[in-house]
Amino acid sequence: MGVPKRGQPEVLDYFPARVVYCSPRSDPLDFAVLKIRASPDYGPFEILSTQTRQLQLGEPVSAIGYPGLPIDDPVLSVNRGDVSAARVLLEGVPFYQTDAAVNPGNSGGPLLTQHGQVAGIVTLGFPRRENMGYAVTMSAIDDKFTARHLDELAAVVQVDAGPIPADAVPLGRPVSITRKNFVFHEVNVRKRPGRLELENEGEQYWLTSRNTLPDNFELTLVCNVRYLRGRKQPWGAHRSLCVRFGTPQTDAKIMINKGIHVLYLTKELVVYRDGRFAVVHRDGDNGSCVLTISVRDRRLTIADGNEILVDHRFDQPIAAHPLSIGGYLSRMIIYNLKLKNLDDEAAIPWPATAEPAGD
C-alpha cells in the first residue's frame, strides 16, 4: 500500500498491508479495510477526519489519487470539482456523482470536502463518459461499521512494519515486446517513441509470448485500438482487441476460440472458454483502454480503467500456457504491457524495460 512521503507527497512510501475486512461478493458495497503499520522511527500517520453528513448538490469536492501514466510511476493528483448528483443509487448503495476528474488510479482514494474531510471513497468512473465519477458515501460505510468495530477487527490482524525498500516493491514488470520474448504472427510492427503499432492491413494479427503465464497473474495492457475501414464487411468485430491464454494452440488465428479467449469488440466484451461462450459484458466504444486481466484460483477478472467488466469463476482450473494478443480489422497501438505473478513476483521470466520495444 502506498503512502505519500512526508514533505514529498509526489513520492510514495510502500507498506505491507493485510486485509482486515473484505465485503463478500454478494455485497454491492464492494468495500475493503486494510491495515498497515509504521516502524518506530517513521512516525505516526496523518489521520483524515470523515464527513457523514449528506453533501449538497453543487458542493465543492476534490478527488485525490495517483491516476494517469506511466502506470509504474504514480504521481499524486488533486482533481477539483463539484457534487453533480448528491445521491445516486447503484445496487442499493448511495454514491456521490462528481465532475472532478476520476481516472484509473483514483479508485480507493478519498473524495474530500472543501474542509479536508473524507465524504466518500472514489470507486468507479466510466472511461468513455466525461465528467462522471462516483464515490461511495461515508454514510453508507458508517451504516455498516463503527470505528470501534473496525478497531476490534484490526486488533487481531498482525502486519509487518514498513516502509518497504523501494527495490522490493512488487509493482509488476514491464514486458519487452521483442522477438526474444514473443513470436510475431502475420503482423506488421512499427516502433514509435513510447509505443508500438501493430496491424496486418485488416487481416488477423497476433503476438504470442515464448514463456508461459504464471498460474495466477495480473496483466495490464495500455493501448489504443483503431478500426480499419475498407472493402471488408465486418461480422461483429468492427474493432477488435483479442487476448488469448490457457491453450497450447498459439498458432491458431487470433479470432479462433481456443482456451480462454477475450474478445473486446466495438459494442461488447465476450469471453469464451475452449470454444464455448462463458460471459458477455455489453459496452460502448473501446478505442482507448487500460485493460487489466487477472486470474487467481479459477477466478477471472477483467477491468477497463476503473470499471470492472467481468468477474467470473470457472469450474475448472485454467492451464498455464503462453499469452497471445492481437486483433482483426484494426490497428493496435501498445503503450505499456505489464505482468505481475500473483504467486511469486520474482518468478516472471521476462526482462524489465522502460517501455515496449520492437526489434
N, C-alpha and C positions, 0 to 999 in steps of 0.2 A: 504494500500500500504506500502511495506517495504522499509526502507531507512537505509543504513549502519550507525551504531552508530559512532559518532566522536571518532577517536582513536581506535575503536574496530570494524573494518569492518566485522568481522566474526559474529557480533551480530546485529540484526535488531531492529530498532525502527519502530513502525507501526503508520501510519497516516490515518485518514478517508479521503476518496477520492470521488470526484464527477466527472462524465463524462462531459467533455467539448465538445467533438465531438466523434461520432462513425460512421464509414462508413456504408452505407446501405448494406444489404445482397447482393445486385446486384453488388456491387463494389468489384472487385477482389483484391484491395489493402488491405482490411481487417485491418484497422488501427484505433486506438482509442487514444484520448488525455485525460489524467486525470489531475485534479487539486488537489493539497494538500497545506496546509498552516501550518506553524510552529508557535508555541506560542512565544511571545516576548523574553522569556528567553532561547529559544532553539538556536537562532542564524540563520543566513542565510544558505540556501542550497548551496552546491558546484555545480557550473554550468559547464557542459561539452560543449565545442565548437563542431560544426558539420563540416563535410567534405563532400561537394557535388561533389568534383572532382572525376571523374571516377577512381577507383583503377585499378592498372595494374595486369596482371596475375603474380602470384608468390609473390606479395607484402605481407609482414608480417602483420597479424591482430591478435586480441585477442577477444574471446567471454567471456563476464562476466555475471555471473548469480548465481543462487542457485540451481544447479541440484543435483540429487542423492537422497539417502535415509538416514535417515527416512524422509518421506515427511512432517512431522510436526516439523522438526528441521532443517531448511535450513542452509547451510554453504556456504559462499562466495567461488566461484571458478573462477579462471582466466585460461582459456584454450587457449594456443597459437597455431597458425598455419599460413597458407598462403592462399591467394586467389587462389583457384584451378580452378575457372571459373569466369571471370570478368563480364559476363553478361548472365544470364540465364533468359529467358522469361517464366513466368508461368502465363497463362491467360492474357498476355499482360503487366504484371508488371515485371520490371527488378529486379533481385536478384543477390547477390554475392553468389557463392558457395565456401565454405571453408572446409579445412580438420581439422580446430580447432574443438575439440570435442563439439558437441551440443547434449544435453540430456534434458529430462523433467526437467523443472525449468529454462532453459536458455531463453525460449520464452519471448519476450518483453525486453530482456536485450540488451545492446549495443554491436555492433561489432566495436572495436576500432582499429585505425591505430597505427603504432609504435610511433606516436607523441601524442597519447591520445585523438584524435578526433573521434567523432562518425561518422562512414561511413555508418552504416546501423543498422537496428533493427532486431535481430535474431527472426525468425518467425517459422521455422519448421526444423525438422530433421526426418529421416526415421529410426525407431528403428532397422530395420534389414539390414541397409546399412551402412557400416562403412565409416568414413571419408567423409561424405557428409552432411553438414549442410548448411542452407540457411538463408540469411538476406536480407530483402528488402532494397534497396539502399536509402540513404538520398536524393538523387536527385529525386527519384520518389515521395517522400513525399514533397519535396520542390516545385515540379511542381504543387502540389495541394494546398499547403498552404504557406503563407509567415508568418514570425514572427509577423508582425503587425496584420495579420488576426487572428492568434491564440490568441494574446493578447486581441483582441476585443471580441472574443468568451469567453475567460476565465474571462473577467471583469464582466460579468453578472452572473457568477456561484458562489454561496456562499458555503463555506465549513467550518466546524469547525476546529479550530486549534488543532494540535497534539503535541506530540505523545499520543497514547492511552496507558493506563496502560496495562502491559503485560498480566494480568489475564482477560482482557476484549477483547482480540483479537479473532475474530471469525474464527479460523483456521479449524473448523471441529473437530469431536470427533472420536477417535479410537473406534471400536466396538469389544467388548469381545465376542469371539465365544465360548460360553458355553451353557449348557443345560438350563440355566436360561434365555438366550436370544434367543436361536434357537431350533427348532425341527430338529432332525437328521433323514433323510430318507435313509435307505438302504446304509449306508456309514460307512466305517472303518476310524477312526480318530486316527492319531498318532501325538503326540506333540513332537517337536524337539526344541532345543534352537532357539528362534526367528522366528519360523514358525510352521504351521500345515500342515500335509499331509493327503489328502482325496482321497479315492479310493474305488472301490467295485468289484475288480477282473474283470474289463472290463465291468461290468453291469452299468446301470444308478445309479447315486447317487446325493443327493442334501441336502442342508440345507435350512430351512425356518425360517425367523425371527418371534418371537412371537408378536412383535409390528408391526403396520402398518407404512409404509413410510410416510413422510410428503407429502403434495400436491406438493410442489416444493422442490426438493432436488438435491444434488450433491453427488454421490457415487464414491469413489476411491478404486480400488482393485489392490493391488500389488501382482502378483502371477507368477507362472511358471506352464505350462501345458505340461505333457509328454504323448505321445501316448503309449498305451499298445499293444504290438504286441502279437498275439496268433492265436487261431483257428478261431476266429470270422472274418467274412467278412464285413468290414465296408461299409456303404451305404451312404457315403458322409461326415460322421462325423469322419474322420480319427483321429482327435484330437479336442476335443470339450470343450469349456468353455461356459456354459449356464447361463444367468441371466434372471430371470422372475419376473415380478411385475404387478400390476394392475389387479389382479384376486384373488377371494377368494378360488379358487380351487388349493390350495397349495399341496394337496395330490397327484395330478396327476404327473406322472413321468416327470422328468425334460425335456425330449425331446418332450413332447406333447405341442403343441402350445396353450397356454392359455394367455389371457391378452396381455401385451407387452412382447414379447419373443425374447431375443437377443441370437443368436447362432454365436459364434466365432469359425469358423471351420478352417481347415488347409489352405484352399485356398480362403476363403471369410468370410465376416461378413454379416449375414442376420437378418433382423428384421421383425417379424410378429406382427399383432395385431388381437386378437380374431380369430386366425387360418388363417387369410388372409395375404398374402405377402404385406409388406409395402415398404421395401427398401433393397438394397443389395450394399455392397462395396467389390469389388474384391481386394484381398490382398494376401500377401505371408505367410510365416511361422509365427505363432503366439505363439511360445513357451513361451517366456518371455514377460510380458506386464505390463504396468501401465495403467489400463483401467479406464477411467473416464466417468461415465454416469450421465448426468444432465437432469432434467425435470423442465421446467418453462413455465407455461401458454401454455400447449399443445405442446411445442417445445422440441424435444428430440435431445440431442447432445451426441455423443459417440466419444471419442478420445483414442488413444493408444499412450502414451507419448506425443510428440509434434504434432502428426499427427491426424487431425480431420478425422474420418472415416465416420460419419453420422451426418447430420444436417437436421432434418426433422420435419415438423409441421403437427400434426394430426388435423383432422376436429373436433373431439370430445374430451372433457376433458378426462384425464387419472384418473381413480378412485384410491383412496388411499387404498392400500391393502399391505399385507406383501411382503417381498423380499425373493426370492429363488435364490440360487447359486449352481451350480453343473456341472456335465459333464457325458460323456459316452465314453467308450473305452479310458480312460485317467486317469492319476493321477494328482491331482492338489495340488500345494504347495502354501499356502497363507502366505505372509509375513506381510501384513498390510491391514486392511479393515477400511475405514473411511467414515463417513456420516456427511453431513452438511445440515441443514434445511435452505433453502434459504429464508424462510419467517420469521423464529424465531429460532435462534440458540439454545436458552435455552429450546426449546420445545422437543428436541430429548431425548427420554426416556432411551436410552442405557447408561450404565455407561462407563466412560473412563478408558482405560487401556494402558499400555505402549506398549503392543504387543498382538497379538492374543493368546488366552488361550484355552486349551482344558478342559477336565473335571478334 
